[in-house]
Every structure is written in C-alpha cells, then in structure tokens.
C-alpha cells in the first residue's frame, strides 16, 4: 500500500548572509498567516528605519557638523535635506517590496525576504 505524501511548510526569511526559519506548519493556510505576520514585522521595521533616517538627517542639519567636527559641505547639506524630506532610498524600496502580499511574488533581495517553503516529510 502506497502512503500518501505528507508535507510541512517552513516560514522564514532570508537575505545575502542569513536564512532563518521562524515556524513550521502542517497547513499552507497556517503558514500563510505566519508568513504575513513576519512580512508585516519586517515592513514595520523598515518603516521605523525610514523615520529614523529622516530624524537623524534633521539632527545632522541642526548640528551643522559631521562627527569628526568638520562643517557640512554644500553636497552634504543637500544630501541630508533630501533624506530629511524623503527618507533614505533603500528603506523606501524595502517598504515598496515588502508591501507585496503574495508570497510567490515577493522579492526583497538583497534584504530580508519572507518565504514559505513546502517540504516533503519522509518516513
């Protein structure tokens, strides 16, 4: 008698230097719920970092000096003004990519990308 194949679903995230498994599920629906929670956590982290970079750029402009004590150059002032207004481009891109709600379509490379992997369980 041939046994029915059984599967589990791994939920995690990977990036260029890591691959982390967060959960293992018996059903795809359970994995999808967990994947979405992970995606939202990563999205919230990127939103926090976007706000942090904006606030940090504002502080740099207020201080008017770099860490080593030099005054800001015109190029640096322009750079910090742009970040203070719009945020760092990297975090804007991460937010855009992590807004994808389909685990088969999401691609946040080279940053943390949540995934669901279907793995056959062998007896």
N, C-alpha and C positions, 0 to 999 in steps of 0.2 A: 504494500500500500504506500503510495506516494504522499508524503506530507506536504501540506500547504506551506508555501514560503511565508516567513514572518519577517517583518521589518521594524526598525526603530528609526526615529527621526532625531538627528543631532541638531541642536540650535546653538549657535555661537557667532563669533566674529573673527575675521582675520584681517591682517594688514601685512606690510612688507616684512615685518620682523616678528610676527606672532600669529598664532592660531589658537583661540580659546574656545573651548566648549563650555557653554553655560548650563544646558539642560539636555536631557534625553527624554523623548516622548514615544508612547505607543501609537498615537494617532497623529495624522497630519494636522487636524484642527487644533489639537493641543500644542503642537509645535508652532503652528502659525500664530496662535495667541502669544506664545512666549517670544517668538521672533519679533512680533510687532512691539511688545514691551521693550525688548532690547533695542530695537530701532529707535523708538521714542526716547529712550535713555541716552543713546548716542546723539540724537538730534538735539536734545536739551543741553547736553554737554557742549555741543558746537555753538548753540545759541548763547550759552554762558560765556564761552571764549570770545565770541564776536563782540559781546558787550564789554568784556574785559579789555579787549584790544582797543576799542573805541575810548573807553575811560582812561586807559594808560596813555594813549596818544594825546588826549586832552591834558593830562598831567604833565607830559613832556613839554607841551606847548606853553603851559602856565609857568613851568620852571625856566624854560628857555635855554637850558643847558643839557648837555649829554652827561652820562655817568662819569666820564673822565674829566669833567669840568669845562670842556670847550663850549663856546656858544654854538647854537644851532645854525647851520648853514641855510641858505635860501632853499636848497634842494631838500634838506631835512624838514624845514618848516612846511614846505609844500606836501611832502610825504606824510607828515603827522597830521596835517589838516585834512588830507584825503582820507586817512584811516579814521580820524575822529568823526568825520561826516558819514562815511560809508561802511567802515569796518574793514578788517583785513580780508582781501580777496579769497584767500584759502578757506576761511570759515564760511564765507558766502557760498562758495562752491560746495562745500561739505553739506551745508544746510539744504541746498538745492537737491543734491544727490540723495541724501537721507530722507527726503520728503517722498520718495518713491515708495508706494505701498505694496508693490508686488515683489515678493522675494525672488522671483525668477528674472526680474528686470533690473533690480537694484545693482548699482556698480559704483562704489565709492573709492575705488583704487586711486591712489596708493594708501588711503586712510582706512580706518576700521569699517569693514563692510559686514553687516549681519547676514547670516546664511542659515539655510535648512538643508541638511544632507540626509538622504534616505539611504539607510544601510541595512543590508540583509543580515538577519541573525541566523547563524548556522549552529545546528545542534552539536 
